[in-house]
Amino acid sequence: MLKIRVPATSGNLGPGFDTIGMAFELYNDISFELIPSGLNIDILGEGASEIPRRENNKVFQAAKKVFDKVNFSPSGLKIILENNIPIARGLGSSASIIVGGMVAANELSGKRLSDQEILKMAVEMEGHPDNVAPALFGGVTAAVSGISSVDYLKILPPRKLHAIVAIPDFQLSTETARQVIPTMVDRSDAVFNIGRTSLMIGALLKEDLALFGKMMEDRLHQPYRMSLIPGMREVFSLAKEAGALSVAISGAGPTLIAFVVGDGRPVAEAMSKAFTQQEISCKTLDLYPDLTGTKIISS
């Protein structure tokens, strides 16, 4: 049986809306096995009671795109999803399924597609590259979709940099989170984000973590999504008071992510306290960057 391991990701990283993401050491495992006939899907862990087990399952749909692309027709397929990434929480669960399904299908069908081709297909299915690129390659990636390809740059973040994620006990779909963002933005807000995105990438390359934290401000999506995440303002404030370099919405939310160096427990406690004050329970995780991306752990 072929088993693929795909990391969780946090998209946007503040100002890098739809273009920048980071992979973390929290994983979904996806197993594929060719069988004589039919489709057999088993799901363990996160989302086990809500994810479909038929042909509308997203991992199967992702795999089918690869099979169709390379003209490969499996007689039957057994799929096992072992999910540790929370569903609809802003940690790249959808991207992990898409990337894992495509990588597994490519392996089963003879490795006919390059990583670049898989990336392009994954972006087309997901709609934006900020999660699928780091899920595939690991580290921090900046990615832009072109006409014929997706261009990306991978950066290995300093190992001492890690993140406290506060995962509140409610879901927020990407579609809902996108609906509150205006279609037109003020030029000053665009310039604000362009400048901070540029310096944020430069700060990572120079390992200037103080500057990295300072540059994670945003005006394009976070102010509009604040109404969808009760306690967000308080979480940001208390996390920074507790020593966080910066705080941002993870992807589309509702998870909030704080970057730290050293002991992250005070930040985790502060973020939990802020959510509790809003009568919202949350779980916190201390996550270090994943540097390798999707990998085959058994075949």
DRENVEX-629327 format. One line per field, with one value per residue (C-alpha): z negated, y, x negated; residue in one letter. Coordinates in Angstrom, 3 decimals. Layout:
<recs>
up <- (Z, ...)
north <- (Y, ...)
east <- (X, ...)
resn <- (A, ...)
</recs>
This chain:
<recs>
up <- (0.000, 0.947, -1.900, -1.421, -4.254, -3.684, -6.102, -7.393, -6.067, -7.053, -4.139, -3.660, -6.604, -7.106, -4.036, -1.540, -0.597, 1.617, 2.430, -0.646, -3.000, -5.487, -6.113, -9.642, -11.389, -11.587, -8.996, -7.097, -5.873, -2.666, -1.594, 1.861, 2.976, 6.296, 5.886, 8.419, 8.652, 7.041, 4.770, 1.046, -1.116, -4.856, -6.993, -10.421, -12.680, -11.825, -9.737, -9.838, -10.335, -7.737, -4.776, -1.928, -1.086, 2.522, 5.810, 4.548, 1.997, 2.667, 2.484, 5.093, 7.284, 7.062, 7.932, 10.847, 12.385, 12.506, 13.791, 16.555, 17.416, 17.943, 19.322, 16.453, 15.507, 12.211, 12.006, 8.438, 5.652, 1.866, 0.078, -3.622, -5.022, -8.424, -9.208, -11.909, -10.316, -11.545, -8.898, -7.846, -10.415, -8.206, -8.419, -4.850, -5.240, -1.727, -0.200, -1.942, -0.478, 3.028, 3.004, 1.343, 3.781, 6.788, 5.578, 4.739, 8.105, 9.889, 8.073, 8.873, 12.541, 13.138, 12.065, 15.393, 14.030, 12.634, 9.340, 11.363, 13.265, 10.052, 8.504, 11.452, 11.321, 7.541, 7.810, 10.494, 8.195, 5.001, 6.653, 5.133, 4.452, 0.908, -0.708, 1.987, 2.709, -0.871, -1.241, 1.738, 1.135, -2.567, -4.187, -3.298, 0.312, 2.324, 5.422, 8.340, 10.954, 14.548, 17.808, 18.335, 14.991, 11.319, 10.370, 6.793, 4.429, 1.447, -1.651, -4.615, -7.724, -10.729, -12.793, -15.988, -14.585, -15.516, -15.796, -18.381, -16.681, -18.559, -16.979, -18.144, -18.407, -15.290, -11.547, -8.971, -5.290, -2.885, -0.757, -3.671, -4.612, -1.036, -0.776, -3.315, -1.408, 0.958, 4.661, 4.915, 2.536, 1.903, 3.530, 0.182, -1.213, 1.798, 1.336, -2.396, -1.695, 1.181, -0.940, -3.936, -1.837, -0.188, -3.489, -5.143, -2.499, -2.751, -6.534, -6.295, -3.837, -6.162, -9.255, -10.757, -12.846, -14.500, -11.081, -9.968, -12.850, -12.288, -8.625, -9.158, -9.231, -6.654, -5.246, -2.467, -4.300, -8.065, -8.988, -7.071, -8.544, -12.111, -12.366, -11.605, -14.430, -17.859, -20.108, -17.288, -18.360, -21.952, -20.876, -18.832, -21.705, -24.483, -22.339, -21.557, -25.218, -26.039, -23.670, -20.208, -17.309, -15.339, -15.125, -12.037, -10.785, -9.612, -6.059, -5.972, -9.707, -12.254, -13.570, -14.677, -14.467, -16.561, -15.699, -18.564, -19.417, -22.576, -25.070, -23.483, -26.525, -27.701, -24.229, -24.080, -27.480, -26.441, -23.227, -25.081, -27.694, -25.029, -23.365, -26.746, -27.514, -24.449, -25.770, -22.957, -23.734, -21.737, -21.378, -21.060, -19.323, -19.229, -15.650, -14.055, -10.321, -8.062, -5.679, -3.236, -2.217, -0.862, -1.087, -0.493, -3.755, -2.399, 1.017)
north <- (0.000, 3.456, 6.002, 9.747, 12.251, 15.870, 18.770, 21.329, 24.840, 28.390, 30.648, 34.401, 35.021, 38.409, 40.590, 37.798, 37.276, 34.184, 34.035, 33.066, 30.097, 28.031, 24.282, 22.843, 19.543, 18.451, 15.846, 14.010, 10.526, 9.290, 5.638, 4.297, 0.681, -0.767, -3.356, -5.560, -3.287, -0.521, 2.404, 1.847, 4.912, 4.767, 7.885, 8.117, 11.127, 14.672, 14.860, 11.119, 11.673, 14.427, 13.627, 11.717, 8.215, 8.089, 9.554, 13.084, 12.632, 15.361, 13.110, 10.824, 13.789, 15.044, 11.611, 11.267, 14.497, 12.939, 9.591, 11.375, 13.539, 10.541, 8.182, 5.708, 3.659, 1.760, -1.291, -0.337, 1.819, 1.618, 4.909, 5.447, 8.987, 9.453, 13.070, 15.095, 18.507, 20.104, 20.610, 24.162, 25.825, 27.617, 25.043, 23.757, 20.597, 21.000, 21.633, 18.595, 16.349, 17.749, 17.536, 14.104, 12.686, 13.979, 12.838, 9.378, 9.061, 10.138, 7.479, 4.764, 5.701, 5.649, 9.089, 10.680, 14.182, 16.532, 18.384, 21.551, 19.927, 18.623, 22.089, 23.664, 21.099, 21.483, 25.268, 24.945, 22.705, 24.728, 28.136, 29.768, 28.668, 29.849, 26.496, 23.910, 25.146, 24.767, 21.519, 20.122, 21.620, 22.512, 25.576, 29.013, 29.468, 32.493, 31.435, 33.163, 31.573, 32.366, 31.394, 28.157, 27.515, 28.430, 30.195, 29.770, 30.461, 28.228, 29.634, 27.613, 29.564, 29.734, 26.582, 28.573, 30.189, 28.337, 29.066, 28.831, 28.154, 28.747, 26.653, 27.803, 25.340, 26.402, 26.066, 28.830, 27.945, 29.677, 30.659, 32.468, 34.180, 35.396, 36.854, 39.594, 40.880, 43.800, 43.301, 46.747, 48.079, 51.500, 52.114, 53.017, 49.634, 47.836, 49.721, 48.954, 45.205, 45.172, 46.858, 44.595, 41.424, 42.376, 43.124, 40.020, 37.784, 39.704, 39.393, 35.613, 35.402, 37.506, 35.673, 39.000, 37.723, 41.055, 42.599, 39.500, 39.941, 43.666, 43.183, 40.801, 43.552, 43.462, 45.684, 43.492, 40.681, 40.545, 43.706, 42.400, 38.900, 40.144, 40.120, 36.372, 35.504, 36.632, 37.663, 38.114, 41.613, 40.453, 37.376, 39.567, 41.997, 39.467, 37.299, 40.268, 41.292, 37.734, 37.984, 36.953, 38.394, 38.732, 37.383, 36.725, 34.848, 31.412, 31.098, 32.035, 31.372, 30.935, 29.642, 32.420, 31.977, 33.654, 33.384, 32.996, 32.255, 30.297, 29.243, 29.593, 28.626, 32.188, 33.052, 29.915, 30.718, 34.297, 33.251, 30.696, 33.306, 35.763, 33.198, 32.062, 35.645, 35.397, 32.100, 30.208, 27.108, 26.564, 24.188, 25.423, 23.664, 24.528, 23.827, 23.971, 24.472, 21.428, 21.800, 18.938, 19.021, 16.000, 12.749, 9.057, 7.133, 3.676, 2.128)
east <- (0.000, -1.249, -1.164, -1.659, -2.212, -1.154, -1.776, 0.676, 0.220, 1.035, 1.874, 1.465, -0.906, 0.698, 0.083, -0.682, 2.957, 3.415, -0.311, -2.372, -2.091, -4.079, -4.052, -3.999, -4.689, -1.059, -0.115, 2.563, 1.643, 3.248, 2.977, 3.813, 4.040, 5.111, 7.883, 9.737, 12.794, 14.827, 14.018, 13.429, 12.756, 12.075, 11.605, 9.990, 9.573, 10.663, 13.818, 14.485, 18.201, 18.641, 16.368, 18.066, 16.909, 18.065, 16.843, 17.518, 14.712, 12.132, 9.065, 10.602, 11.513, 7.922, 6.554, 8.965, 7.673, 4.211, 5.488, 7.413, 4.399, 2.110, 4.792, 4.512, 7.582, 7.288, 9.531, 10.436, 9.096, 8.889, 8.203, 7.530, 7.452, 5.821, 6.628, 4.905, 5.443, 8.695, 11.381, 12.399, 10.153, 7.601, 4.797, 4.843, 6.914, 8.341, 4.915, 3.452, 6.139, 5.733, 1.939, 1.909, 4.435, 2.540, -0.882, 0.478, 2.212, -0.953, -2.977, -0.439, -0.285, -4.044, -5.313, -4.483, -3.910, -6.564, -6.175, -5.599, -2.741, -1.185, -1.466, 0.347, 3.152, 3.482, 3.712, 6.394, 8.427, 7.860, 8.170, 5.080, 1.478, 0.774, 1.633, 0.956, -2.593, -3.903, -1.932, -3.810, -7.269, -7.417, -8.964, -7.640, -6.593, -5.622, -3.707, -2.011, 0.236, -0.653, 0.995, -0.908, -2.602, -2.812, -6.025, -7.163, -10.027, -10.718, -12.386, -13.609, -12.558, -14.893, -14.431, -14.024, -10.886, -7.719, -4.031, -1.285, 2.025, 5.260, 8.020, 11.475, 14.299, 16.201, 15.693, 15.371, 15.494, 13.137, 16.127, 17.781, 14.521, 14.050, 17.531, 16.771, 13.721, 14.446, 13.746, 12.095, 9.437, 7.983, 4.607, 3.039, 4.098, 2.594, -0.692, -0.608, -0.410, -2.899, -5.541, -5.033, -4.943, -8.238, -9.938, -8.481, -10.084, -13.350, -13.300, -12.959, -15.837, -18.008, -16.660, -15.640, -12.738, -12.000, -11.410, -9.481, -7.059, -6.721, -5.826, -2.892, -0.292, 2.505, 5.241, 6.676, 8.455, 7.966, 9.933, 12.953, 12.778, 12.599, 16.401, 16.399, 13.976, 15.248, 12.382, 9.875, 8.839, 8.360, 6.362, 4.026, 3.539, 2.938, 0.647, -1.594, -1.626, -2.748, -5.717, -4.519, -6.497, -3.280, 0.255, 2.377, 5.397, 4.276, 5.553, 9.220, 9.592, 10.964, 7.617, 5.290, 1.532, -1.157, -4.847, -7.293, -10.901, -11.594, -8.945, -5.514, -3.461, -2.741, -1.454, 0.694, 2.202, 2.895, 4.649, 6.776, 7.693, 8.835, 11.103, 12.445, 13.436, 15.698, 17.097, 15.368, 13.348, 10.181, 7.280, 3.703, 0.825, -2.874, -3.977, -7.403, -7.889, -7.892, -10.820, -10.248, -6.598, -4.725, -6.635, -6.145, -6.452, -5.666, -5.124)
resn <- (M, L, K, I, R, V, P, A, T, S, G, N, L, G, P, G, F, D, T, I, G, M, A, F, E, L, Y, N, D, I, S, F, E, L, I, P, S, G, L, N, I, D, I, L, G, E, G, A, S, E, I, P, R, R, E, N, N, K, V, F, Q, A, A, K, K, V, F, D, K, V, N, F, S, P, S, G, L, K, I, I, L, E, N, N, I, P, I, A, R, G, L, G, S, S, A, S, I, I, V, G, G, M, V, A, A, N, E, L, S, G, K, R, L, S, D, Q, E, I, L, K, M, A, V, E, M, E, G, H, P, D, N, V, A, P, A, L, F, G, G, V, T, A, A, V, S, G, I, S, S, V, D, Y, L, K, I, L, P, P, R, K, L, H, A, I, V, A, I, P, D, F, Q, L, S, T, E, T, A, R, Q, V, I, P, T, M, V, D, R, S, D, A, V, F, N, I, G, R, T, S, L, M, I, G, A, L, L, K, E, D, L, A, L, F, G, K, M, M, E, D, R, L, H, Q, P, Y, R, M, S, L, I, P, G, M, R, E, V, F, S, L, A, K, E, A, G, A, L, S, V, A, I, S, G, A, G, P, T, L, I, A, F, V, V, G, D, G, R, P, V, A, E, A, M, S, K, A, F, T, Q, Q, E, I, S, C, K, T, L, D, L, Y, P, D, L, T, G, T, K, I, I, S, S)
</recs>
